[in-house]
Amino acid sequence: SPAVSLNIFPNPSSGLFTLSYIVQSRCTVSSEIFDMQGRRIKELFRVPEQYEGNYNCNLDISGLNNGEYLIRTVIGDKVLTRRIILNK
């Protein structure tokens, strides 16, 4: 299956960041943030039907404490996890 791209910038972040991803074919896209112990903090967004294309989603995690977090994004049947450092 084709590779799926997912990028987070800037990283480290002061709380506002952009999640950039590519959708190869129509599917559900969702993203959640977890602490480094694997505990789910919250859902960042969910798009029930995302069409093929390149997307940039602006997100705000400035309400969280400084530290490292995991952003888990599901694009169709692909699960991609990226680490983000929050440094306000």
Salt bridges, closest charged atoms under 4 A:
GLU32 OE2 - ARG40 NE 2.52
GLU32 OE1 - ARG72 NH2 3.05
ASP35 OD2 - ARG39 NE 2.74
GLU43 OE2 - ARG46 NE 3.11
GLU49 OE2 - ARG26 NE 3.19
GLU68 OE1 - ARG83 NH1 2.87
ASP77 OD1 - LYS78 NZ 3.48
